[in-house]
């Protein structure tokens, strides 16, 4: 990409992200708001079996990310998985995948802003819910108008905060278990709490299955590495490193943290509508530490929303380049920031404010929004996997030459697709996730109509249905 950036339709974004930025964006993306806010509800539904839920989801997410990694490195002219979809599946797929991903991030950002409101009200319930939502949306807008290196720097420190918080919680929890800490309610911290209150599967198979519906939301953002790769120095070196460390991160941050939380507080005493991270420390008498964790959880949600807005604007930028969105969205300023894309996407963040007044409270609003987002992310991840299957048939020579092959390349994509069918079933099975799941097809019908309108417009003007992807250097 060019190092100078013009404010013209041919303007390009800069490769301003360094290796440390990409590694921390990958970690930050894997530690979402779902872990901090949604895990209380998940534990109440699934009990200790939630640990296995996260292991299973993590297993399949690793394969999705390895497929994405191989695809991105097979041709460095791919900037997003929207580019991959249009190259492998056709212009319509680029349109659907990119607009769907843009919208799913708008929804995820709204979920994060709802979560931030809940965290702020923990400190002072008197604060009107619209105020933190309004301030957050404004701050996110300002942050995303900065050059990409500042986005990288912000996410770098946000991610470090999350990591330190979770590792501190694990350390405190281990100490409480080893010293046999007894709470004021008379509960003793012990690893035996994981299986002594109805076993590891206290809710049976149905509780285990229901854990997947919100568990999947916790992982939304893990694919952000693929969007950031286009603005990263030396992606051939940094991308494999970021993707390969995903399994370790899931084991530590999800499995480790939740196992410790349920060892300190038996799962049946954890409140569904509160963050178990905060209540665990408050229970241990660390009032100040609980407040500190609450602040970290708040910045974590802000980080997730910041990353989501970044991903959404980059998708919109790509759509504009393809002729699938208004031309003005691909204008960049002198610092390489697609400002109009940022402004347009930010407008939708203010939708969080009426949502806070519409439902039965913050967690209900969060559940509805996150379930809709989970349905959409299945489509995004599915497009990566289906694109990989086509890539394997169409470009066996690229696969053979790849230094970063997907393990079990012939079988893994089909296993992942079967897993997605299972997840769709769990979303349909859960009472509170069924309405948003059933609402999502209307979004795809709208997309199909918009695609037909856009396609006819491009044909009338004699323009290509999408921008061409140059061949990789090795094939010139």
N, C-alpha and C positions, 0 to 999 in steps of 0.2 A: 504494500500500500504506500501511497505517496506520503512523504513526511510533511509536505506543506499542504494546508487545507484551504480550499477556496470556498467562498459562500455562493456557490452555483449549484445547479442540479447535479453536476458531476462531482460535487465535493465528496471527499472520502473521510472516514473516521480514522483515527490514528492508532497505531499499535503502541499504546501508552501504558499497558499493564505489564508489570514485571513478574518473574517467577513467583516471588513471595505473595504477590497480590492474587495470582491464580490459585495457588495452594490454599490460601485462606478463604477465597471466595468459594472454593470447593467445600471446605469445612463448614463455612457459614451457611452455605446452601443446604448442607445436609443436616444442620441443626435448625429446624424451623420452629415457628410459633406452635405448631401442632404438638411438639414435644413438651413445651412449657405449659401451655394452657389446656390443650386437648387431652393430655395424658391422664388427668384426674378422671375425666369422663370415661376414657378407655379402660382404666383400671377398674372402675365401678361396673363396667360391662363384662370385662373378660377375666378379672382377677390376675393372678400371676402368669396365666397363659399368654398375657400380652408380650412377655419376653420372647416367646416362640414366634408370635406374630411378627415382631420386628426382625427376628432372625430370617424368617421366610421372605418377608418383603425385601430385606437387605440383599438376600441371595439373588433375587430376580433383578433388583435395581443394578447390581454389579454387572450383570449380563447386558442390560440395556445400555449402560454407560460404556462398556467395552465395545459394543456394536457402534455406538456413536463415535467413540474415539477412533476406531478403524476407518469409519466413513470420512470423518473430518480430515484425517491424515492421508487418506487416499487421494485427496485433491485439496490443496490449501486454498483453492478459490471458493470453497464452500465457507460461508461466513456463519450460517445458522442451519438448523435442521430443516428450515423452510426451503433453503437452497438445495439441500439433499433431496427433499421430497419432490420438488419440481423437476430435478434432474432425473431421478429414478422412476417417478410415478406419473409425471406430467404436470403441465402448468396449473391445472385445477387443484392438484394436491398442494402445490406451493401456496396457492391462495387460501385453501382451507386450513392447512397446518399453521401458517403464519398468523392469519386472523384469529384462529382458535387460540393459539398460544398467547397472542396479545390480549384477548379477552379474558383468558384464564388468569393472566397476571393482574389484570385490572381487578378481577374478583378476589384473587389472593391478597392483593394490597388492601382491599376493602375489609377482608377478614382480619388482616393485621392491625388496621386502624381500630376496628371494633375491639380487638384484644388489648391494644394500648389504652383504650378508654377504660377497660376493666381494671387494668393495672394501676392507672392514675386514681381511680375511685377507691382502690384499696388503701391509698394514703389518706384520702379525704372524700368520703361518700357525698359530701355536699357539693362537690364540683359538678356543674351541669355536664351531661355526657357529650353535648355537641362541641364544647370548648376544646378538650384534648384532640378530638377528631379534626376540628378545623385547623388547629395549630400544627398537628402532624402532617396533614396534607400540604400545608404551606411550606413547612421545612423540607419535605421531600421534593417539592417542586424546585426550591432553591438549590438543594444538593445536586439534583440531576441536570442543572444548567451549567455545572462546572465541567472542565475537561475530564476525560476518562481517568487520568492518573489520580485525580482527587477522589473520584468514585472508588477506585482501587484502594486508596489510602484509608478512606472512611470505612470500607468493608473490612480491611485488614485489621483495624483496631476494634471494630464491632465484633469480629470473629474471635479475636484474642480474649475479649471480655467474656464471651460465651464459653470459650474453652476453659478459662480460669474458673468461672462460676461453677461449671459442671464438675470439673476435677476437684474443686474445693468441697462441693457437696458430697462427692464420692468419698473423699478423705475424711470429712466430718462423720459421715455415715459409718464408715469402717471403724473409726475410733469408738463411736457409740455402741456398735455391735460387739467389738472386742472387750469393751469395759462393762458390757451388760447393763447399759443405761436403762433406767425405768422411768417412764413418763409419769406425770401427775395422775393420769388415769389408771396407773398400775400396769401398763404394758411394757414388757421387757424387750429391748432391741435384740434380735437374734436372727440368724439366717434361716432358722427353723420356721419363722413367720411366713416364709414363702410357701411352705407345704402343710402347715399345721391348721390352716383355717379352711378346710374343705379340699385340700390337695392343690396341685398345680393347675387343675382344670375345674375350679369350683362351680362354674356355670355350665359345665359340660361342653359338648361340641358346638352348641349354638352360641355360647359366650365367646368361644375361640373364633368362630367364623365372623361374628359381629365386630371383633377387634380389628379386622382388616379394613373395614369401611372408613374409619377415621385415621387408622394407622397409615394408610396410603397418603393422606394429606400431609403428614409429618415429613414426607420425603420430597414434596413438591419443591423444586428449587435446585435439586441435585444436578439437573440437566443444564443449569445456568453456566456451568463450565464450558459447555458447547457454544453458548452465545458469546462468552467472554474470550474464547480462543481467538476470535477474529481480531481482537484488539490486544493480543498478547505477543510479546517478543519471543521468538524461537518456540513456536507451539510444538514442534516435533519432540522437543526435550521436556517441556513443562506439562503438556497435556497427559501423557502416559503416567507421569508421576502423580498427578492430581487424581486421576481415575483409579489407579491401583490402590491408593490408600483409603478408598471408600469403605471397604469391608472392616478395616481396623477401626475407623471412625464410628461406624454403626455399632460395633461390639462395645466400644468404650462409652459413647455418648448416649446410646439408647438402651442397650441391654444392661450395661454396667450401672448406669444411673438409676434406672427403674428397679433393678434388683435390689439396690441399696435402699431406695425409698421404701420398698415393700418389706424390707428386713427391719427397718427402724419402726415403721408404722404398718401394722397388718393391713392388707389391702381393703378389708371390709370396714376399716375406720377412716379411709381416705375419702374426703368430700369430692363429689363429682364436679362441682362448679367452681372449684378453687385450684390453684396451681399446687400440685403436691410438693414441688421444690420449695415453695415458701412455707407451707404448713409443716413440712418435716423439720426445717430449721427452727421455726417458731415453737414447735413441740419440744425440741431439745433445749429450749430456753435461750436460744440465740436470737433474741428479739431484733437486735441491731443487724445481725447477719441476715435475718429474714427480710428486713427492709432493704438491705444491700442486694440480695438475690432478686427482690422485686424490681429494683432499678435495672439490674442486668437483664431480667426477663423483658422489661420495657424496651431497653435498647436492642434486645434480640429481635423483638417484633418490628422495631424501627428499621433494623438492618435488613430483615426479610422483605419489608415493604420497599426499602431503598433499592435492593437488588431486583425486586419485581418490576419496579418502575423503569429501571435501567434495561432489563430484558425486554419489556414491552415496547419501549421507545426504539430499541435496536431492531425489533421485528417490524415495526411500522416504517422505519427507515428503509429496510429491505423491501417491504411491500411497495413502497413508493418507487424504488429503483426498478421494480419489475413492471410498473404500470398498473399495479393492483390497488393502489391508494393514490390520493391526490399528489401531484408532482411536488408541491411545496413541502411535503413531509421529508423529502430527501435533501432539502437545503441544509447545509451545515455552516456554522459560523466560522470565524477565523481560527478557532481553537478546536475545530472538529466535532462540535456538539450539534446534533440534529435538534435545534431548539423548538421548531414547530411541532415535531413529534412529541417532545417532552411536554409542551403546553397542552396539546390535544389529549394526551393520555392522562395528564394530571387532573383535567376537568372531571373525569369519572371518579376520582378518588373521593370527591366531596359527596358521592352517593352514599358513603358510609354513614353520613349524618342522619338522613331520614330513616335508614335501616335500624338505627339504634332506638327509634321511637315506635317502629312498626311491630316488633316481635315481643316475646315474653321475657325479654332480658338479654343480656350480653351473650351468654353461652348458647342460648337458642338461636340467636342471630349468627353467631360464629359457626354453629353446627350446620345451619342451612347453607351458608355461603361456602364453607369448606367442602361440603358434600358435592355441591355443584362443580366446584373447582376440581375435586377428585375425579369426577366423571370426565371432565375436559382433559385432564392430564393423561388419562388412559388413551385418549385419541392421539395426543402429542407423542407419548411414548410408543404407542402402536405404530405411528407413522415412521418412527426411527427403525423399529424392528422389521416392518414390511419393506421399507427402503433397503434394509440390509439384505433381505432375502433376494430382492431384485438385483442388487449390486453383485451378489455372489454368483448369480446366473449370468449377468451381463458382462462382468469384468473379472473373470477368474484370474487373469494375469495380475490385476492390482492386488487381489487377495493373496496370491502366491508371493508377490513382492513385498507385502506389508511387514513392517517390523513390529507391528502392534495388533496381532490377529485376535479376533474374538475366540476364546476357548470353545470347543465343541461347536464350531461354526455352523455345521449342518443341522444340529439338533436344537441348540439353545434358543434360536428365535421362535421356533414352534412351541417350545415349553413356556416361553414368556407369553406368547399369545394365548395359550391355554390358561395361564395364570390370570390374564386380563379378563377372560370370560368369567372365571371364578370371582374376581373382584366385582365385576358388574353385577353378578348374582347377589353378592353380599350387600351392595348398595340398594338393590331392589328388595332385599329381605328385611333390612332395618326400617322400622316405622318412621324415624325422623329423617332418614336419608332417601326414602322412596320418592317423596314429592320433588326434591331438587333433581333427582336422577331422571324422573319422568318429564321434567321441564326442559332438560337439556336438548332433546331432539328438535324442539322448536327453534333453538339457536342454529342447528345444522340446516334446517329447512330455510331459515333466513339467509344463511351463508350460500346455499345452493342458488337462491333467487338472485342474490347480489353478484355471484359469479357469472350467471347467465347475462346479467345486465352489463357487467364489466367486460365480458368476452365480446359481446356484440359491439360495444363502444370501441374496443381495440381493433376489431375487424373492420368497422366502418372507417376508422382513421388509417387503416392500412399498417397498423403497428403489430409487432410480434406479440403473441399471447403472454410471453414472459421474457425477461432478459436472459440471454444465453450464458451458460457457465463455461468459462474457458477450460480446455483440457489441462490435466496436470502437466508440469514441465517435462516429466519423463516420456510423455506421449506426443510431444511436439516434433 
